[in-house]
Amino acid sequence: MGMGKYRTAQGKIVDMAALAAKNEKMRAVGNMKVNARGDTIDSHGKVILPVTQKVSSQYQKTVTNKQANVRKAGPVPMGKKNTKPVVEEVLTEEEKSLDESFDDIEIEEIKKKEAQKK
């Protein structure tokens, strides 16, 4: 038996992963107005806020490293898609010098590999 597969008391095999995937659009039991996947839904079962957007929002609130937070550019005109998110780069002087020292280390490693090839 693999991961997500369980044997019942009567000896039948139940694949919980397949069962969850099959029913991920169904309304979850409880008072949270979500489906089994975690998307916020309305009274008709239509997705209002996807779980991926909720997770991203929470991540943005908790991450203290401003460089890790991806910011989207302004509104996109109709017909055009913004495929690349804009990353705001704010580094202190210490971070800049550390970044430069890593670049130097990488260059030295590349030179060593090239020298070994010869």
N, C-alpha and C positions, 0 to 999 in steps of 0.2 A: 504494500500500500504506500502511495506517495503522499506528499504534503497536501493537506486539505481533504483527504479521503478518510472516512471513518466507517467502522463496521458497527451496525446496529446490534441490539440484543438478539434479534432474530437472524443475524448473520448476513444481512444485506449490506452492500457498500453504498455509501452516500458521499458524493463529491461535493463538498461544501463550496469550493471555489467556483465550480460551474453553476451551482444553484444561486450563489450571490451574483455572478455575472449575468445570469438569465433574468434576475429580478431587480437589477440595479435602478430601473426607472420607476419601480413601484413605490408608493407612499410608505414611509417607515412608520412603524407603530410608535406612538408617543405624541407629545404635544409640541414638537419643535418645527413642524411644517417643512420637513425635508424628505427627500426620497432616500432609498437605501444607499445610494452612492454618496450622499451628503449635500447635494444641491438644494438650495432653498427653493421651494415651489409654492405656487398659489393654490387656491381651493380647487382648481381644475387640473392640477398636476403639471402645469407648465413651469419650466425652469425660469426662475426670476434671477438668481445669482448662482453661477456654477461654483462648485467646490474648489476648483483650481483658482478662481478669482478670490475666494475667501482666504485660502491658504496664502496666496501672494500678498494680500493686504495685511494679514497678520505678520508675515515675515518682514514686510517693510516697516512695521511698527516696532519689531523687536531687534532688528539688526542695527548695531551701533556704527558699523563701518559704512560710511556714506558711499564709498566706492562700490560696495556690493549691491546697493540699491539701484535698480534700473529705473530710469525715468523715461516715460514716453514723451515724444515730441507733441506739439500742439495738435489741434484738430486737423484731420486729414480731409482734403476736398473729396467730394463724391467722385468715384471712378478710379481714384488712386489709393493704393494701399501702402502704408508705412511698414516696410518689412524689417527695418533695423531699429531697435530701441536705442535711444540716446542715453549714454552712460555719462553721468556727471562726474568729472574727475577733479576731486579736491584733495590735494596732498599737502602735508606739512613739509617743512624743510627737512626734517629728520627722515620722513618717509621717502622724499625725493632722493636723498643721499643713499639710503638703504637700497632703493630700487636701482640706482646707478651701480652700486657695488655688486648687486646680483647680476646685472648685465655684464660687468667685467668678468665675473666668475664663469658665466655661460660662455663668453668668448674664449676664455682660457681652456675650458673643457673641449670646445670645438677644435681649437688649435692642437690640443693633445691628440684627439681622435684622428685628425688629418696627418699628424706626424707619425702616428702608429701605422697608418695605412701605407705610408711610403716605405 
